[in-house]
Amino acid sequence: MKIKSLFLTLLLLLGVSAVYAQINYSWTTVAMDASWGDIKDFTATKIISKYEPMVAPLMEIIGYSEDEYDKGIPEGPLSNFAVDVIRAVAEKETGSKVDVAMTNFGGIRTSLPKGAVRVYDIFSIFPFDNYLVTFDISGADLDKFLRNMASRGRVEALSNVKVVFDGYKLESLTVGGEAIDPEKNYKFATINFLMDGGDRLSVGDFAKNITNLEHIFIRDAIVDYVREMTARGEIISLKNDGRVIIKNREDSRR
């Protein structure tokens, strides 16, 4: 027992000694001035130089933004811009007028910065491999789809429409400034994620004459669109326009 007690005492003393052992530190002073840029870490520099050519295209400045813009529910300047670009690019690619476009707020992951806009910024906003899709939908089915969306308490970014929801009901709908015609076929543009039932939307159930634009990702479409704006001497200046209104609902911002 004495040996056991001695052993336990020794362990206790060693533990206490370890706790109170002095820890030694060493450091060097690094001046945070112009000389900071001259300090090189060979290993880090080697890694950076390897990947720098791959990253460089993402750093290209493609345009300028008047302000910082974000998505918003039921509408926001960035989400309005994104869905309007989808409609414009789909029209250009198919050579046909596109009456309505839709994208999801969940696919817009961050805001557009004020000032210089780089390819990287657009890729950060739209990081998913979602490509454009067009299809035909009857006025009656378009009305039904939006009513279904309203009844589930959902709303997504829409283009070229004016929609008023009263609570969970569709109160009014115009397309291109005109009342919807149940007998008319409308050209609709969206992304494959929503066509496939993403975000619990069933727009694909009403689709006819589907055209998959698999070579046009939403982020690439917007990068090219911003480049074209810059070539015309335009800067990105966005705003809300009252295209989607939700009344009498406390959770109108989801």
C-alpha positions as CSV (number, residue, x, y, z in Angstrom):
1,M,0.0,0.0,0.0
2,K,2.9,2.3,0.8
3,I,4.4,1.8,-2.6
4,K,1.0,2.4,-4.2
5,S,0.5,5.6,-2.2
6,L,4.1,6.8,-3.2
7,F,3.4,6.1,-6.8
8,L,0.1,8.1,-6.7
9,T,1.9,10.9,-5.0
10,L,4.6,11.0,-7.6
11,L,2.0,11.1,-10.4
12,L,0.2,13.9,-8.7
13,L,3.4,15.9,-8.4
14,L,4.3,15.3,-12.0
15,G,0.9,16.5,-13.1
16,V,1.1,19.6,-11.0
17,S,4.6,20.3,-12.4
18,A,3.3,19.9,-15.9
19,V,0.4,22.3,-15.3
20,Y,2.7,25.0,-13.9
21,A,5.6,24.4,-16.3
22,Q,6.6,27.6,-18.0
23,I,5.8,27.9,-21.7
24,N,8.4,29.6,-23.7
25,Y,7.4,31.9,-26.7
26,S,9.5,33.4,-29.4
27,W,8.6,36.0,-32.0
28,T,9.9,38.4,-34.5
29,T,8.7,41.9,-35.4
30,V,7.2,42.4,-38.8
31,A,6.7,46.0,-39.9
32,M,3.2,46.5,-41.4
33,D,4.4,49.0,-44.0
34,A,5.5,48.9,-47.7
35,S,8.2,46.3,-46.8
36,W,5.4,43.8,-46.0
37,G,5.0,43.1,-49.7
38,D,8.6,42.0,-49.9
39,I,8.3,39.2,-47.5
40,K,8.0,35.9,-49.4
41,D,7.1,32.4,-48.2
42,F,8.6,30.1,-50.8
43,T,6.2,27.2,-50.2
44,A,3.1,29.5,-50.2
45,T,4.3,31.4,-53.3
46,K,4.9,28.1,-55.2
47,I,1.3,27.0,-54.4
48,I,-0.2,30.3,-55.4
49,S,1.8,30.5,-58.6
50,K,0.5,27.0,-59.6
51,Y,-3.1,28.0,-59.3
52,E,-2.9,31.7,-60.2
53,P,-3.5,31.1,-64.0
54,M,-6.7,29.2,-63.2
55,V,-8.0,31.9,-60.9
56,A,-7.1,34.9,-63.1
57,P,-10.1,34.6,-65.4
58,L,-12.4,34.9,-62.4
59,M,-10.8,38.2,-61.4
60,E,-11.6,39.9,-64.7
61,I,-13.7,43.1,-64.2
62,I,-16.7,42.8,-66.5
63,G,-18.7,45.8,-65.3
64,Y,-19.6,48.4,-62.7
65,S,-22.5,48.5,-60.2
66,E,-24.0,51.7,-59.0
67,D,-24.7,50.2,-55.6
68,E,-24.8,47.0,-53.7
69,Y,-27.9,45.0,-54.7
70,D,-29.5,42.0,-53.1
71,K,-32.5,39.7,-53.8
72,G,-35.7,40.4,-52.1
73,I,-39.1,38.7,-51.5
74,P,-41.6,39.1,-53.1
75,E,-39.1,41.0,-55.3
76,G,-35.7,42.6,-55.1
77,P,-33.4,44.5,-57.5
78,L,-30.9,41.6,-57.9
79,S,-33.6,38.9,-58.3
80,N,-35.5,41.1,-60.8
81,F,-32.3,41.6,-62.8
82,A,-31.4,37.9,-62.8
83,V,-34.8,36.8,-64.1
84,D,-35.0,39.6,-66.6
85,V,-31.6,38.4,-68.0
86,I,-32.9,34.9,-68.2
87,R,-35.8,36.1,-70.4
88,A,-33.6,38.3,-72.6
89,V,-31.0,35.6,-73.2
90,A,-33.7,33.0,-73.8
91,E,-35.2,35.3,-76.5
92,K,-31.9,35.9,-78.1
93,E,-30.9,32.2,-78.1
94,T,-34.2,30.8,-79.4
95,G,-35.1,33.7,-81.7
96,S,-38.6,33.7,-80.2
97,K,-40.4,36.1,-77.9
98,V,-40.4,35.0,-74.3
99,D,-43.5,36.1,-72.4
100,V,-42.6,35.0,-68.8
101,A,-39.5,34.0,-67.0
102,M,-39.0,32.6,-63.5
103,T,-36.0,31.7,-61.2
104,N,-35.8,30.8,-57.6
105,F,-34.6,33.0,-54.8
106,G,-32.8,30.1,-53.3
107,G,-30.4,30.0,-56.2
108,I,-29.2,33.5,-55.6
109,R,-26.6,33.0,-52.9
110,T,-25.2,36.5,-52.1
111,S,-25.4,40.1,-53.1
112,L,-23.9,42.0,-56.0
113,P,-21.1,44.4,-54.8
114,K,-21.0,48.1,-55.4
115,G,-18.3,49.2,-57.8
116,A,-16.2,46.8,-59.9
117,V,-18.0,43.6,-60.7
118,R,-15.8,40.6,-61.5
119,V,-16.6,37.2,-63.0
120,Y,-16.0,35.8,-59.5
121,D,-18.8,37.9,-58.1
122,I,-21.3,36.5,-60.6
123,F,-20.1,32.9,-59.9
124,S,-20.5,33.5,-56.2
125,I,-24.1,34.7,-56.7
126,F,-25.0,31.8,-58.9
127,P,-22.8,28.9,-57.9
128,F,-25.0,26.1,-59.2
129,D,-24.9,24.4,-62.7
130,N,-28.4,25.5,-63.6
131,Y,-29.0,25.9,-67.3
132,L,-31.9,27.7,-69.2
133,V,-35.0,26.0,-70.4
134,T,-37.9,27.3,-72.4
135,F,-41.4,25.8,-73.0
136,D,-44.9,26.7,-74.0
137,I,-47.7,27.0,-71.4
138,S,-51.3,27.9,-72.0
139,G,-52.8,31.0,-70.3
140,A,-55.1,28.7,-68.3
141,D,-52.2,26.6,-67.0
142,L,-50.1,29.6,-66.3
143,D,-52.9,31.0,-64.2
144,K,-53.3,27.7,-62.4
145,F,-49.6,27.4,-61.7
146,L,-49.4,30.8,-60.1
147,R,-52.6,30.1,-58.1
148,N,-51.0,26.9,-56.8
149,M,-47.8,28.7,-56.0
150,A,-49.8,31.3,-54.0
151,S,-51.8,28.7,-52.1
152,R,-48.7,27.1,-50.9
153,G,-47.4,30.4,-49.6
154,R,-44.5,30.5,-52.1
155,V,-43.4,33.1,-54.5
156,E,-40.4,33.2,-56.8
157,A,-38.7,35.8,-59.0
158,L,-40.8,36.6,-62.1
159,S,-40.3,38.6,-65.2
160,N,-42.6,40.5,-67.6
161,V,-45.6,40.0,-65.3
162,K,-47.6,42.0,-62.8
163,V,-49.0,39.8,-60.1
164,V,-51.1,40.7,-57.0
165,F,-51.6,38.1,-54.3
166,D,-54.2,38.7,-51.7
167,G,-53.2,36.4,-48.8
168,Y,-52.8,33.0,-50.3
169,K,-54.9,33.8,-53.4
170,L,-54.1,35.2,-56.8
171,E,-56.0,38.4,-57.1
172,S,-54.8,39.6,-60.5
173,L,-52.3,38.7,-63.2
174,T,-51.1,40.5,-66.4
175,V,-48.4,39.4,-68.8
176,G,-46.6,42.1,-70.8
177,G,-49.2,44.6,-69.5
178,E,-52.2,42.7,-70.8
179,A,-54.7,40.5,-69.1
180,I,-54.0,36.8,-69.4
181,D,-55.7,34.9,-72.2
182,P,-56.7,31.4,-71.1
183,E,-56.6,30.2,-74.7
184,K,-53.3,31.7,-75.7
185,N,-49.9,29.8,-75.5
186,Y,-47.2,31.7,-73.7
187,K,-43.4,31.1,-74.0
188,F,-41.9,30.6,-70.5
189,A,-38.2,30.6,-69.6
190,T,-36.7,29.2,-66.4
191,I,-33.9,27.0,-65.2
192,N,-33.7,23.2,-65.3
193,F,-33.7,23.0,-61.5
194,L,-37.3,24.3,-61.4
195,M,-38.4,22.3,-64.4
196,D,-37.3,19.2,-62.5
197,G,-39.5,20.1,-59.5
198,G,-36.9,21.9,-57.4
199,D,-38.2,24.0,-54.5
200,R,-41.4,22.0,-54.6
201,L,-42.6,23.8,-57.8
202,S,-44.4,21.8,-60.5
203,V,-44.0,24.1,-63.5
204,G,-42.8,21.2,-65.6
205,D,-46.3,19.6,-65.2
206,F,-47.7,22.3,-67.5
207,A,-44.8,22.5,-70.0
208,K,-45.2,21.8,-73.7
209,N,-42.6,22.0,-76.5
210,I,-39.6,22.0,-74.1
211,T,-36.3,23.3,-75.3
212,N,-33.3,22.6,-73.1
213,L,-30.5,25.2,-73.5
214,E,-28.0,23.0,-71.8
215,H,-25.0,25.1,-73.0
216,I,-26.2,28.2,-71.2
217,F,-25.7,28.2,-67.4
218,I,-27.5,31.1,-65.7
219,R,-24.1,32.5,-64.4
220,D,-22.6,32.5,-67.9
221,A,-25.7,34.2,-69.3
222,I,-25.4,37.0,-66.7
223,V,-21.6,37.4,-67.2
224,D,-22.1,37.8,-71.0
225,Y,-25.0,40.2,-70.4
226,V,-23.0,42.4,-68.1
227,R,-20.1,42.4,-70.6
228,E,-22.6,43.6,-73.3
229,M,-23.9,46.3,-70.9
230,T,-20.3,47.6,-70.3
231,A,-19.6,47.6,-74.1
232,R,-22.6,49.9,-74.5
233,G,-21.3,52.2,-71.8
234,E,-23.9,51.2,-69.3
235,I,-23.5,50.5,-65.6
236,I,-25.6,48.2,-63.4
237,S,-28.4,50.3,-61.9
238,L,-31.2,48.2,-60.4
239,K,-34.5,48.8,-58.7
240,N,-37.8,47.3,-57.7
241,D,-40.8,47.9,-60.0
242,G,-43.8,46.5,-58.2
243,R,-44.1,43.4,-60.4
244,V,-45.1,41.2,-57.5
245,I,-47.3,42.4,-54.7
246,I,-48.5,40.4,-51.7
247,K,-51.3,41.8,-49.5
248,N,-52.7,40.7,-46.2
249,R,-50.0,38.2,-45.3
250,E,-47.7,38.6,-42.4
251,D,-45.2,36.2,-43.9
252,S,-45.0,37.9,-47.2
253,R,-41.2,37.7,-46.9
254,R,-41.3,34.0,-46.4
